[in-house]
Amino acid sequence: MAENTATLQKYLSLPQGNKIIAEYIWIDGTGSIRSKGRTLSKQVTSVDDLPEWNFDGSSTNQAPGHDSDIYLRPVAYYPDPFRRGDNIIVLAECWNNDGTPNKFNHRHECEKLMLAHKSHKIWFGLEQEYTLFDQYDNVYGWPKGGFPAPQGPYYCGVGAGKVYARDVIEAHYRACLYAGINISGINAEVMPSQWEFQVGPCEGIEMGDALWVARYLLHRVAEEFNVKISFHPKPLKGDWNGAGCHTNVSTEEMRQPGGIKYIEDAIEKLAKRHKEHIALYGADNDQRLTGRHETASMSSFSSGVANRGASIRIPRSVAKEGYGYFEDRRPASNIDPYLVTGIIVETILGQIGDADMSKEYRRETDL
């Protein structure tokens, strides 16, 4: 692998003339990321410089074979940490040829909500947990045919036997910083070979964009180490922690002195729509939200100060100071962040026009 990397670097250092490589990435019909590259004739300085493109949607579960063209409309771009130079990664929305958003394009409706409630300056921070597997689908670093010692020493662990694949995690951290992602930290998680990175605070639609690009970068970095990334919320059955994507939320009102009132009001609204939120909070989340392993039960809503077994946690410092943010601990690691941030805004600030994230879920599942 090291020899291949050295060989690749020889070619990556070759001059490109005046050409730019743009790697377009998008979300497919299974909630995975796809990408393909194209050559551009000049440096990009605005999203408006980026051409619309297309792909075969019948190969990505996004369109039937008899009408398979799906269009890629660029919405954001980032420096490419793999090709470097002026090369870029382009995040694109998927649109049908009749001018409607593809059924899996949840960004479109989410952005409507974010723009409508822009005056509240809503911030999000997402804590993305994930699990590492080797190329043969074994948990990375675990004994072959066996198990490591029980959970305990692995969370924020240091040292051989306590952490695995730190090289992958460090490489991903740098790749995110290079790309301009607001990655705020990393740590080893409770289950061995499970890690977490945090993105945020990000305002509005930027949160979903940043998380998807950070996920793409994670897959690409891990690819070079022959490591697979799993976002399944319960990758291992038994007495092991699941994987979530805890969602931290605050509006400008919540961040001001006395903001605890707005936090409490938001929690009351969230309690009334618990089922609608759970429907959008990730596939197989019932395997994780059991009331054990630092989770609340999926069947009931709860909240509490410093309580990691509650649906919503108010940090101790927030309760003490009387303002700040709250943490929604229900979302699974495999969420679509556009659905989650969208329905949170819809619930605590109000639905607008035809923007309805519950409708987005029904549209996706009505196949």
C-alpha positions in Angstrom: 0.0 0.0 0.0 2.8 2.4 0.8 4.5 1.7 -2.5 1.2 2.4 -4.4 0.9 5.7 -2.4 4.4 6.7 -3.4 3.7 5.9 -7.0 0.5 7.9 -7.0 2.3 10.9 -5.5 4.6 11.0 -8.5 1.7 11.5 -10.8 -0.3 13.9 -8.6 2.7 16.2 -8.7 2.6 16.5 -12.5 1.6 19.9 -13.8 -2.0 20.2 -15.1 -1.4 23.2 -17.5 -4.4 25.5 -17.1 -6.9 22.8 -16.4 -8.8 22.2 -13.2 -10.3 18.9 -12.0 -13.7 19.1 -10.3 -14.9 16.0 -8.4 -18.7 16.2 -8.3 -20.3 14.4 -5.3 -23.9 13.7 -4.6 -26.2 11.6 -2.4 -27.7 8.5 -4.1 -31.0 6.7 -3.5 -29.5 4.5 -0.8 -28.1 7.3 1.3 -24.6 6.7 0.1 -22.2 9.1 -1.6 -21.3 8.9 -5.3 -18.7 10.9 -7.2 -17.2 11.5 -10.6 -14.6 13.9 -11.9 -14.5 16.3 -14.9 -12.0 18.7 -16.3 -12.7 22.4 -16.3 -10.8 25.0 -18.4 -10.3 27.6 -15.7 -10.0 28.2 -12.0 -13.4 28.4 -10.2 -14.1 31.5 -8.1 -17.9 31.1 -7.7 -20.6 28.3 -7.8 -21.9 30.1 -10.9 -18.7 29.1 -12.7 -19.6 25.4 -12.3 -21.5 23.7 -15.1 -24.6 21.6 -14.5 -23.8 17.9 -15.2 -25.7 14.6 -15.3 -25.4 10.9 -14.5 -27.2 7.6 -14.9 -29.8 7.5 -12.1 -30.8 4.0 -12.9 -27.5 2.8 -11.6 -27.9 4.7 -8.3 -31.5 3.9 -7.4 -32.6 7.3 -8.4 -34.4 6.8 -11.7 -35.9 4.1 -13.9 -33.8 2.8 -16.8 -36.1 4.1 -19.5 -35.7 7.7 -18.2 -32.4 7.6 -16.3 -30.8 11.0 -16.7 -30.5 12.9 -13.4 -29.0 16.3 -13.3 -26.3 17.6 -10.9 -26.7 21.2 -9.9 -23.6 22.5 -8.0 -24.4 24.2 -4.6 -21.0 24.5 -3.0 -17.4 23.7 -3.6 -14.3 23.0 -1.5 -10.5 22.7 -2.0 -9.6 19.1 -2.8 -7.1 17.7 -0.3 -6.3 14.7 -2.5 -5.5 16.4 -5.8 -4.7 19.8 -4.2 -3.7 22.8 -6.2 -6.7 24.6 -7.7 -8.7 21.3 -7.9 -12.0 21.2 -6.1 -14.7 19.0 -4.7 -18.2 20.0 -5.8 -21.3 19.3 -3.8 -24.3 19.0 -6.1 -28.1 18.6 -5.7 -29.9 16.0 -7.8 -32.7 17.1 -10.1 -35.1 15.3 -12.5 -35.3 16.3 -16.2 -38.8 17.7 -15.6 -37.4 20.4 -13.4 -38.4 18.8 -10.0 -35.9 17.8 -7.3 -35.1 14.1 -7.2 -37.0 12.2 -4.5 -33.8 11.8 -2.6 -32.8 15.5 -2.8 -33.8 16.6 0.7 -31.5 19.6 0.6 -33.9 21.6 -1.5 -36.8 21.6 1.0 -34.4 22.0 4.0 -32.9 25.1 2.4 -36.3 26.7 2.1 -36.8 26.3 5.9 -33.4 27.6 6.7 -33.8 30.7 4.5 -37.3 31.4 5.9 -36.0 31.3 9.5 -32.7 32.9 8.8 -33.4 35.8 11.2 -33.1 33.3 14.1 -29.5 32.5 13.2 -29.9 28.8 14.0 -26.7 26.9 14.7 -26.1 23.2 14.6 -23.3 21.0 15.7 -23.3 17.3 14.6 -21.3 14.6 16.4 -20.8 11.9 13.8 -20.0 8.5 15.2 -18.8 5.7 12.9 -17.2 2.2 13.0 -14.2 0.9 11.2 -14.2 -2.5 9.4 -11.4 -4.2 7.4 -11.8 -5.2 3.8 -13.2 -8.6 4.8 -16.0 -7.0 6.9 -14.4 -7.7 10.3 -14.3 -5.0 12.9 -10.9 -3.3 12.3 -8.3 -4.4 14.8 -10.5 -6.9 16.7 -9.0 -10.4 17.3 -9.9 -12.8 14.5 -12.8 -15.0 15.6 -12.9 -13.3 18.9 -13.7 -10.1 20.8 -11.6 -7.5 22.6 -12.0 -6.8 26.3 -15.3 -5.3 27.4 -16.0 -1.6 27.0 -14.3 0.8 29.4 -10.8 1.7 28.4 -11.6 2.7 24.8 -13.4 6.0 25.1 -10.9 8.8 24.4 -8.3 6.0 24.9 -4.6 6.3 24.3 -2.2 3.5 23.6 -2.0 0.2 21.7 -4.9 -2.1 22.4 -7.1 0.8 23.3 -7.3 2.6 20.0 -7.3 1.4 16.4 -6.5 3.1 13.1 -5.5 6.5 14.5 -3.6 7.1 11.2 -7.0 7.0 9.3 -8.6 9.4 11.8 -5.7 11.9 11.8 -5.5 11.9 8.0 -9.3 12.6 7.8 -8.9 15.4 10.4 -6.3 17.2 8.2 -8.3 16.6 5.0 -11.3 18.3 6.5 -9.3 21.3 7.7 -7.7 21.6 4.2 -11.1 21.5 2.6 -12.4 24.3 4.8 -14.8 22.1 6.8 -15.5 23.5 10.2 -14.5 20.3 12.0 -14.3 21.0 15.7 -12.8 17.8 17.1 -12.3 14.1 17.1 -12.3 11.3 19.7 -12.2 7.6 20.1 -15.6 6.2 21.2 -16.9 3.7 23.8 -16.8 0.7 21.5 -13.3 -0.2 20.2 -12.8 0.7 16.5 -15.5 3.3 16.8 -14.7 7.0 16.4 -16.4 10.3 16.3 -15.8 13.6 14.6 -17.7 16.8 15.3 -18.7 19.4 12.7 -19.9 22.8 13.7 -21.2 25.2 14.7 -22.6 25.8 11.3 -25.5 28.0 10.5 -28.5 26.8 8.5 -28.0 24.8 5.3 -24.2 24.8 5.8 -24.6 22.1 8.4 -25.9 19.5 6.1 -23.4 20.4 3.4 -20.4 20.3 5.7 -21.4 16.9 7.1 -21.9 15.3 3.7 -18.5 16.5 2.5 -16.8 15.4 5.7 -18.3 11.9 5.2 -17.1 11.9 1.6 -13.6 12.8 2.8 -13.7 10.1 5.5 -14.6 7.4 2.9 -11.9 8.6 0.5 -9.2 8.7 3.2 -10.2 5.3 4.5 -10.1 3.9 1.0 -6.4 4.5 0.9 -5.9 2.4 4.0 -8.2 -0.4 2.9 -10.6 0.4 5.7 -14.3 0.4 5.3 -16.5 3.0 7.1 -19.9 2.0 8.6 -22.5 4.5 9.7 -24.9 1.7 10.9 -26.4 2.7 14.3 -25.8 -0.8 15.8 -23.0 -2.4 13.8 -22.4 -5.1 16.5 -25.2 -6.9 18.4 -24.6 -7.5 22.1 -23.2 -5.4 24.9 -21.6 -2.8 22.7 -22.5 0.9 22.2 -24.4 1.9 19.1 -23.4 4.8 16.9 -25.3 8.1 16.8 -25.2 11.6 15.3 -26.1 13.7 18.3 -27.4 17.0 17.1 -26.7 20.2 19.0 -29.0 23.1 18.4 -29.3 26.8 19.3 -31.0 29.9 18.0 -29.8 33.4 18.6 -32.5 33.7 21.3 -31.2 30.6 23.1 -27.7 31.9 23.1 -28.6 35.2 24.9 -29.0 35.6 28.7 -32.3 34.1 29.7 -32.3 31.8 26.6 -33.1 28.8 28.7 -36.8 29.8 28.3 -36.5 29.3 24.5 -34.7 26.0 25.0 -37.5 24.8 27.2 -40.1 26.0 24.7 -38.3 24.1 22.0 -38.1 20.9 24.0 -41.8 21.1 24.7 -42.5 21.4 20.9 -40.1 18.5 20.2 -42.0 16.3 22.7 -45.2 16.7 20.7 -43.7 15.5 17.5 -41.5 12.7 18.8 -42.8 10.1 16.3 -42.4 12.4 13.3 -38.8 13.0 14.3 -38.0 9.3 14.9 -39.2 8.5 11.4 -36.5 10.8 10.0 -33.7 10.0 12.5 -32.1 7.1 10.7 -32.8 3.5 9.5 -32.5 0.7 12.1 -32.4 3.3 14.9 -34.6 1.0 16.9 -31.6 -1.3 17.3 -29.8 1.6 19.0 -32.5 3.5 21.0 -33.2 0.8 23.5 -32.7 2.7 26.8 -29.3 1.1 27.3 -25.8 2.1 26.2 -26.4 5.8 26.8 -29.6 6.1 24.9 -33.2 6.8 25.6 -36.0 4.4 24.6 -37.4 5.0 21.1 -40.9 4.5 22.4 -40.9 7.6 24.7 -39.7 11.1 24.8 -37.6 12.4 27.7 -35.3 15.3 28.6 -33.0 16.2 31.4 -29.9 18.2 32.5 -26.6 16.3 31.9 -28.6 13.1 31.3 -27.1 11.0 28.5 -30.0 8.6 28.8 -32.6 11.2 27.8 -33.9 12.0 24.3 -32.8 15.7 24.8 -29.9 16.7 27.0 -29.4 20.1 28.4 -25.7 20.5 29.3 -25.0 21.2 32.9 -23.3 24.5 32.0 -26.3 25.7 30.1 -28.7 25.0 33.0 -26.3 26.8 35.3 -25.7 29.9 33.1 -29.3 30.1 31.8 -28.6 30.1 28.1 -26.8 28.2 25.4 -27.9 25.1 23.4 -29.6 21.7 23.7 -28.5 18.3 22.4 -30.9 16.0 20.6 -29.5 12.5 21.2 -32.0 10.6 19.2 -30.5 10.8 15.6 -28.7 7.7 14.4 -25.2 7.8 12.8 -26.7 7.2 9.3 -29.1 10.2 9.2 -29.5 12.5 6.3 -28.6 15.8 8.0 -30.9 17.7 5.7 -33.9 15.8 7.0 -32.8 16.1 10.7 -31.9 19.8 10.7 -34.9 20.6 8.6 -37.5 18.9 10.8 -35.9 20.5 13.9 -36.3 23.9 12.4 -39.8 23.1 11.2 -40.8 21.9 14.7 -39.2 24.6 16.9 -39.6 27.6 14.6 -42.6 26.6 12.3 -43.3 25.1 8.9 -43.4 27.5 6.0 -45.3 27.2 2.7 -44.9 23.7 1.2 -41.7 23.0 3.0 -42.5 19.9 5.1 -39.7 17.5 6.1 -42.3 14.8 7.1 -43.5 15.0 3.5 -39.9 14.5 2.3 -39.7 11.2 4.3 -42.9 10.0 2.8 -41.8 10.9 -0.7 -38.5 8.9 -0.3 -40.2 5.8 1.1 -43.1 5.7 -1.3 -41.1 3.8 -4.0 
